[in-house]
Amino acid sequence: MAGMKKSKPVFAFLVALGVAASMGWPTDTQGQAAPKTTPGAPGMQGKLQVEGTIKSVDPSGRVLTLEDGTQLSIPPTVRIQREALKEGAKVKASYEERNGQKVVTTMEVRP
């Protein structure tokens, strides 16, 4: 019984610590522009999504720039109709950050 009396405060401390950790730390983002990226589906660690309107496409069709300045690199392994990649087209893409570049893993294009 004496051991239980000592363990109650320790248990209460651990529970309080767990509750505090699950609440997270507040951050001040006031005045900062919110990125147009969203986390990917659960289990897709490192994958992000972006939606936007195409501002320009490089001549090779492998890099496009959205109106917000986001540059997406499209590897040859991603199947997309290159003719659909035109200024003003709407895109929704999943990508991974690799060596400082946003490398597309999947992409939808809407005129």
N, C-alpha and C positions, 0 to 999 in steps of 0.2 A: 504493500500500500504506500509506503514512503516513496518508492520509485515513481508511482503514478502521480503524486503531487508535484514532483519536479518535472515530469514530462508534459503536464498540462500547459505550463507557460511556454515551453518550447514548441509544442504543437500549435498553440494559439499564435505564436510568432510566425511559424511557417505558413499557416493559413492566411494571416494578414499579409505576409510577403507575396504569396501567390495571388491574392486579390489585387494587390497594388501592381504587380507585374502584368496581370491580365488587362488592366485598365490602360496601360501604355503611358507614354510621356506626352503631354500636350506640346504642340509646336506652334509657332507664330508664323503664318504664311501670308499675313495681310500685306497687300501691296505687291505680291509676286504673281506673275502670270502663271496660270494653271496649265500644265502641259496637256496636250490632247492625246496622251497615251494612257492606256488602261492596262492593268495586269491581265495576263492571259488566263485561261481556264485553270482551275486547281490542278495541280500535278504537272503543269507546264512551266516549271521553274525557269526563270531567265527569259521567258517569252513575253513580249509586250504587244499591244495592238495600237494602231493609229488609224484615224479616219481623216480625210481631207480632200481638197481639190488640187489637182495637178496644176502647177504653175509652169513647169518646164520639164522636158525630157532631153537628156543628152543624145547626140547623134547615134550612139551605139544602142540606145534603148535599155541600157543596163543601170542607169542612175536617173532617178526622177526627183524633182524638188516640189514639195507641196507649198501652197500659198503661205503657210506659217513659217517657211524656211526649213522644215524637216527634209533631210535628204535620205532617200531610201536606195540601197544598192540591191539590184535584182540579179541573183546568180542564174546561170543557165539551167540549173536544175529545177527552177520554179517555172511551171507551165503557165504561161499567160499569153494572150494574143497581143503581141507587141503593137499591132495597129490600133488597139483600143487605148493605148497609153498616149492620150492627147491632152493638150492644154484645156482645162475646164472640166475634164472628166473627174468623177468622184471615185475615190479608192478607199478600200478598207483592207488593211494589211496586218499580218502578224509578223513580227521580226525579232531577231536576237541581236544583242550588242556583241560585235566581234571586232577587236582591234580598233575600237572607237567608231566603228561604222554600224549603221542600222541595216542588217542584212535580212531581206525578206525571206520568210519561210512559206507563207501563203498570201495570196492577194486576190481580191475581187475588184473588178472595175465596172462602174456604172456610168453611162454617157451623161 
